[in-house]
């Protein structure tokens, strides 16, 4: 490699790329990207860790051995997360969405953010405790809240 200190990350889609014909074709495309020089995978956001682990299992089954880093997006706003989900094709558990909507109605945006950050905290801890090679945070320019989230995760016992 010309720049050995640089790595190339490629995108992976635990719930499938919105334009993929089928999950198998989506994984074939991922394998192709890695075969062309990708060093690791960063996944699209997801809210159910089972999607990530199933994705890793299917990737390993077709010979993908590179690290697959889960992408987590803390929820800071109900409006924003609904927009993001509509664009990327990811889903949110109905129970979580209901809690977020109730928090918005009862206590406003601050309650939504508190609930969203707590959910991300638990999601990240579960991923790391189960062996994920790291986590990619989709910050949406909210680095202050994400730094607090990370400090809490790494300073508190799981």
Buried (B, 14 or more C-beta within 10 A) or exposed (E): EEEEEEEEBBBBBBBBBEEBEEBEEBBEBBBEBBEEEBEBBBBBBBBBBEBBBBBBEBBEEEEBEBBBBBBBBBBBBBEBBBEBBEEBBBEBEEEBBEBBEEBBEEEEEEBBBEBBBBBBBEBBBEBBEEEBBEBBBBBBEBEEBBEEBBEBBEEEEE
